[in-house]
């Protein structure tokens, strides 16, 4: 295990490194929900997800590197462009219960009150928003620190200083770590998922092909289009049932291309803010009142207000030398 895969109490960014922090918010909300369920807030509403998410923010938000910060949410899991490509995409997942859906809205309002940017899109998933924000960040000379445990977001970790980090589990994965773990480059992850399938998203891959076999095929041939152009080469791969897999490739080219459209993250989501618009602004003037109305408990409320104010100060201080240059 490499050093970057071990738990760390400090941000992964080196001193002076410019980093955009991009949060896959839903995973942390769901963790809070499963940990605390319908625990009521001070008004008697279901509040376990709000309490748990506030607790998580208090733990890891102060450790985020100075720079742009954005929280991405999913709102189009039943209406995104992927469902028009394949109506079965994620169809096996039950809808979120009403008690959780209402808390998602309050969590987003909580971030607004703290002066932190939160984003969602009816056509695209949070992963697409993160992929687009990451691409935009790179054009501004920023590394990206993606907070998630979602394997799909390995596609975003392209630069030497990019990180995929799960602050609650203590893992930090750089590009080299992901290549060792997945046995393919981040640029090949969408191809790997198309070949092997993705049960969590209800995407069917080739029969008898798992991630290890898909990785071997891609290491030999490069990408999905190269695989489809030369299925006979798949038969030469050192994998179980190679000849039968080669026949599947030849017979299922259209299905594999469709799967690739589902697994690939979009880096061109329209109308997302530039990195300069993602800097924390500090709590709104009436933030304490808003947090109270949202059911944020007093200990979390005071801590979050202090953290948000400190983040704004740090980011302003960090930008002054660049503005003076």
PyMOL commands that set and color helices and strands:
alter all, ss='L'
color gray80, all
select helices_A, chain A and resi 3-5+25-36+48-63+81-85+98-113+126-139+151-156+175-182+186-196+199-201+211-221+224-229+231-234+242-251+253-263+275-278+287-293+298-324
alter helices_A, ss='H'
color red, helices_A
select strands_A, chain A and resi 19-24+69-72+117-119+143-147+163-166+171-173
alter strands_A, ss='S'
color yellow, strands_A
deselect
rebuild
show_as cartoon
